[in-house]
Amino acid sequence: MLPNEVTIRGTVQAFNPEARANAEPSLCRIVEGICASTGAECEISYTRQYPTLVNEKTSTQIAEQVGKTVFKEVNTSPQQTMIIEGSAFMLESQPGCYAWIGNGSDDGGRILHNAWFDFNDEVLPFDASYFAGLVECSI
């Protein structure tokens, strides 16, 4: 038995603005093609919400340089993630760099934005030194 009507909802996120721009027409083309091939009708509502986070080059270089003066290790090619969308709005309007300072072990997956996240207070002096260094570079 097939339903007379189906509603499908989802989100689209992308690692670069070009992929984000291509997502909507691609999704529409696929859905419309499937409907046309089966004799179905579709109504597509696509809302762009979170922009792609893009770090500005000079700000990123400064963040890296300061990080190397404070931390034992600076990873300038971390694994990409989709958990930072809110900061993307800020970086659309102001040049900057979103950087992860690190908090030690993820403790079995209990990372930031997790109800069981446990902040490592021992990193505070390093974090303060890092942010002070960023301020010093900007004045």
N, C-alpha and C positions, 0 to 999 in steps of 0.2 A: 504494500500500500504506500503510495506516495502522497505527500502533503500538497495542498493547493498553493501554499505560500511558504516561502522560506526566508528568514532573515539571518544574514551572516554579518558579524561585526568583528573588527580587529583593529590593530594599530600597525603603523608602518614607521620604522625607524631606519636611518641610514648613516653610514660612516662618512659620507661626503655629500656636499650640496648637489652635485650632479646626479647622483643616485637617487637622492630624495626628490629632485625635480622630475626624474623619469618614472618614479614609482606610480604616480597617479595615472598618467596615460597608459602605462603598461597594464596596470590592474584593470582599468576600464576596458581596454582592448581584449584582455583575456576573458573577463566576465561577459562582455557583449558577444564574443565569439562562441563561448559555450552556450549561451542562451540562443543565439541564432542557429546553432547546429542541432539544438533539441526542440526548437519551436517554442521556447519559453520567452518570457519578457523580463526585463530587469529595470530597476531604478537604483542608481548609484548615488550615494551621498558621501563625498570625500572631504574631510576637513583636515587641513594642515595645522598641526598643533605645535610640536616642539621642533625648533630648527636643529640643524646639525652643528655640533660643537666644533669650532675651528680655532685653534690657538694661533695668535699672531706671531710671526717669526721672531721679531726683535724681543718681544716679551718672553718668548720661550727660551731664547738664548740667555737672557738675563737670569731667568729662573734656574736654568741649568748651571750657569756659572756660580751663582750664590749657593745652590745646592751642593756643589762640589767642595765648597769651603766649610760646610757644616756636617754633611753626612758621609759615612764610609763609602756608600755606593749610590750612584745616581743612574737610574734606568731611563734613558731617553726614548726607548721604544717599547713601552709597556703594551700588554695585550689590550686591544680595543674593547670597549665596553659601552653599554647603552644606559648606564645608571646615572649619567651626568647631564641630563637634558636641561634642567633648570638653569644651570650656569651658561648654557648656550645662548639664552636670551641676553644676558649681560655681555657676552663676547660678540654678539651681533652689533651692539651699540657702542662698545668701548674696546679698544685693543687690549689684549691681556693673554694670560696663560693659565689654564686650569691644570693644576698639578696635584698629584697624590703625594703626601708626605710619608705615609706609611705608619702603621701602628703595631708592627710586629706580626706575629702569626695570626692567621684568620681564625684560629681556634675552632677548627671543625666546621667552617662555613658560617660562623657567627660574625659576619662582616658588617660594615656600616649599613644603616637602614634595616637592621635586623633587631627584633625585640630583645634578643639575648646578647647584643653587642656589648662588649666590656672595654671601655676606653683604657688604654695603657698610659697612666699618668707619668710614667718614666720618660716618655718621649717629649713632654712639655718643654724642657729646656732647649732641646734641639729645634723644636717647632718655633719657639720664640726667637731663637738666634736666626733661623731661616727668614722669618718675616721681618725682623730688624734689618737683616742684610738686604732684603728687597727694598725696604724703605730707604736705606742709605744709598742704594743705586738710583733711586728716583729723585733724590734731592741734590 
